[in-house]
Amino acid sequence: MTRKLPLFAAATAAAALLLTGCAGGTAPATDASGDSLGTLKVGALQTPAGDILKHVAENGASELGLTIEFVPFTDYNTPNTALADGSIDANLFQNSTFLETFNANTGEDLVSVGEAYLPTAAFYSTKISSLDELADGASIAIPNDPTNEGRALKMLAAEGLIEATDDVVDLSGVTANPRGFEFKEIENATLPQALPDVDTAFVTISFALPAGLTADQAILIEGADSPYYNVLATRPELKDDPRIVALYDLLTSQDAADYEQETWGGLVVPVTN
C-alpha cells in the first residue's frame, strides 16, 4: 500500500538500547562512500515500533551510514516531551492528530516526516466472541486521551452502535446512545487490565500485543482505511536531516513492509515508498 507523504530528558533515556546495522557492534555505520551519517536517537514504545526500529537497524542502516539508538518509553505522554526538549531526535508512536493536539496544548512545533505504519486498534473481550453478542447496557472501556477516545467512538458509530459528531474526541461528541452503553474512560496503557471488569475494551496494538491479546479475542478490528497511521516525528530543524531522511526511507521500504506483515499478519499495516 502506498501512503508515503512528502519529506518535510526522558527518564527512559538511561535505558536506551543501541541498535546498529552490525550485530553486536557499536562502531558508527558507514555508507557506500565510507561516510558516516552518525547516530539518531529515536523514542518509541517497545511494540510494534521498537521491534520495527530494531529490524531496520539490523537490515539496511549500516548501508546508509546510520546508527539507530532506540530509547524505550512505556506511555503516550512522555515521548513528545522528550523530543521537544532535545533528549531524543525523533519518535515513532503517534498519529498526526495526536501530534497536532500535543502542539496545540503545549505551544511546541514538532513536525511529521510522514506516515510509517498503521498500528491497528480493536475492541477486545474476554466475555463475548462477536459484536452481535454485545448486550444493551454493556460496559465499554475506552481510552481517556482525545485522539484514541475519538478513534474508539468513531468505530462504534460506524457500526451503528452509537451516533456521534464527525469530529468526536470524547463522550461529549456522542449525540445518541440508544442502547444505553456504559462507557468507562481509562488510561490507554491500563486498558488490557480492565478487560475482566468490562464487556469490551478498546486497546491499541502497542498495549494489546504485550498483554497477549490476539485477533481471536477482538470483536471489532480497525480497517486499513483508518486515518490513524503512525508518523515519524521530529523537531523542525531536523526535518531534512540526512539521518531522519535515511530512517524514514528504511521505515517505508519493502523490506520493512514484509517484516511487518510476516510478524503481525495484518495487525500492523505497512506504508511503502
Helices and strands as residue ranges (DSSP letters): G 11-15, E 17-19, E 38-45, I 46-50, H 51-58, E 66-73, H 79-84, E 90-95, H 96-106, E 111-119, E 121-124, G 131-133, E 139-143, H 146-158, E 163-164, G 171-173, E 174-176, E 182-186, G 188-190, H 191-194, G 195-197, E 200-204, H 205-208, G 215-217, E 218-221, E 230-234, G 236-238, H 242-251, H 254-264, E 268-270
